[in-house]
């Protein structure tokens, strides 16, 4: 067997981390990127890893360049979502696509922090402290609260684990109604809105599809009990109709919204969302936990070993992206 079997495209920082963890230099030749340098058409690169560090700087040029790399066989992404058309384009070219759930624990912690801050009236407490006012407020406990988790993938499950530990009652909304031990109840997208008046916490973790685009619309919000629920979106901004949300907030349906994702990113300076008193805005940062890079690298290394050994890859989503032409 030759000492160099594959050529890997990644950032220089990623390569340095990988070789510090495993002796992959014995069979892997790096093609490293410095900052914003991206490859043109190349006949040598066979694998690509879009690590979390590259994603933070901006992954779009990297992905666009990969479409012009005819030798590419496999791409490991840095996130769970693969709705960008470039992934389907690569899959049609015969490239294996594996996504990444390393961010799930971090995102779940963001969800818990957001829900707890709302239920414990954190905003009111901070306002009182700024006024130097001794203000003792009753708050709602997570125990026995009703949570609706829209989408029960890796992120939804991590949310369920944490919310259940607090004693919440969990309803999952997904495509099929098969029972799941992670939650108390499973309902489908076509039969759940009548249950929404129960909701104290609604967490959006589902993938963006034609079925879920604008899922949170006027009809959805009209079913919420006024002044009761917090809406937390850590999935994709296009799942929430932002104009419908603005109208719903006027009726306290929902009572508050914690948004980490938006229909257009970065969020424009003149967006109404920034200053709305019932909206918490973060800059698509829920995934930026301290353990994400290490977990992501570990997954890539496991898949790299599997690829070299000819074994099935973990988190392979190629068949979802290109059902009729799986390689």
PyMOL commands that set and color helices and strands:
alter all, ss='L'
color gray80, all
select helices_A, chain A and resi 12-21+24-26+52-57+60-66+85-92+104-119+122-130+154-165+193-198+218-222+237-239+242-250+292-309+318-321+323-325
alter helices_A, ss='H'
color red, helices_A
select strands_A, chain A and resi 6-11+28-33+47-49+74-76+96-98+146-150+169-174+185-188+201-204+230-233+256-259+279-281
alter strands_A, ss='S'
color yellow, strands_A
deselect
rebuild
show_as cartoon
